């Protein structure tokens, strides 16, 4: 009995140390120290060559470094070791796809393998959302002569809808937008917004309206998105549209001033851009004094800001 207890304690300690060692590598990944993570996991595998988790993390580290050949090598190994893992097939297909994007001349020979890996992942896991999204994008982005097809893209979009209605409608919106069917794209993306209402849903619908240069609908949707999520970036984007399209001057000014009032370093657009847009709106209305004030604030933040310097010369000509 004592020997059994001793063996159990030994085994537990070995497993604990192994887990601790892997956590060191994971922390390197989390801190974006990808080169160090590669070194760590390679050294770890020298003495733990059968550890699948270490191989997976090594593949991730190579992927972050865009070293696709070595990424492929790790996921190919994992697929061979665990052929019924949907996630390994999905990651292997994704690595092959990234290599194909990097070398488009040599990508033709990879197309069948990419398709096979994504399909295998979808077949192995009936609820694998990422694999189906990958197939939707694969069939949309692949030239027709090489196998790109709207019908297959929509097929996997429908499979997505069976798993997640929001993902399904977003995917169908993506497909129809890619094939320049604005009405169908709009209908599906609006449905996604009504069901999910997430930032992603709103952003996809806004992007559709912007690509079609339907700026009135863009502004309406941005205001609705801001009302629901309160993201400060939406205020800037309204002001930007108003400035660039010379429309809704009062609304643009109000939104940009609110953006500046609520600004934090987490926001996407620097303050010098917000002041520049305000200056443009004032110039369009021949308000030279206000325009000069705003452009001065922009240049006070960034003195060599070329768009502001260009705008200042226009204002001075009023």
Helices and strands as residue ranges (DSSP letters): H 2-30, H 34-47, H 52-64, H 68-81, H 86-102, G 104-106, G 108-110, H 111-124, H 129-141, G 144-146, H 150-163, H 165-178, H 182-195, H 199-211, H 215-229, H 232-245, H 249-261, H 271-284, H 288-301, H 306-316
